[in-house]
Amino acid sequence: MSSNDSARVLRSIRGMPTSDGAGVRLTRVIGTPSLPELDPFLMLDEFGTERAEDYIAGFPDHPHRGFETVTYMLDGRMRHKDNHGNEGLLTPGSVQWMTAGRGLVHSEMPEQESGRMRGFQLWVNLPARDKMSAPRYQEFAPERIPQLAPAEGVGVKVIAGTVDSVSGPIQQPATDPVYLDIELSAGTAWSYRLPEGHNAFAYVFEGDVSLGEGEASHAIELQQLAVLGGGSTLHMRAGAEGARLIVVAGRPLREPVARHGPFVMNTREELMQAFVDYQEGRF
Ligand code: FE
């Protein structure tokens, strides 16, 4: 692969500590003043704690409209319930890709009183034509997520996208997402070809990694997000302690975004309508 096709780090960003729901402590990485969005991604939260008081209050009933929430559990158990009668338990290694569409009201509550809770929630925008679609769940237990070893010292869980002709279970034609959980042992290198024209980022949640090729490579430390661009082939090499990172990409929608809290529409009028519909119980 020619080096001019290499993806490089355009920016690296650290998340900011915040709290959401009924006081759950988390790190917001996308959806902050330094990175308000990365089309089609509206938000990325990392939650990770051993302290029950950081997560025990959970996320009681709240609405969503106009986008998708993607919860990837690493440790811990979370129960979700919505006002359409859907309910499920997210266990370690499972993924829930929830299309809120025209709206639902749900809760996401920890199903444990102690121990470690760790994972990510990503918000993915929907195109105008799908914002008022029926709510839908794509939920997968860990054994339904392909785990590959594409090279020695490399482990990849394919949540969405394709690695070595193996595709993850998530289907979303609008944004054609890639979502990989990549583990690299100390000093190991691997490269992955991102879909052309997608926006992409990497977020390191264990160890550290260098991204990019040769002199253009860039060290990304623990809990840093790298905005990627410039080429399609992402070269990565773990540092001395190995690394674990998510690599996420999606086709940008390039549509106007009108957002407030849990509603993400295209215009201010649609946003106002979302508030009215929610208040009048039409979710
Ligand atoms: Fe939610």
Residues whose N, C-alpha, C, O or C-beta is under 5 A from the ligand:
A	BS01	FE	none
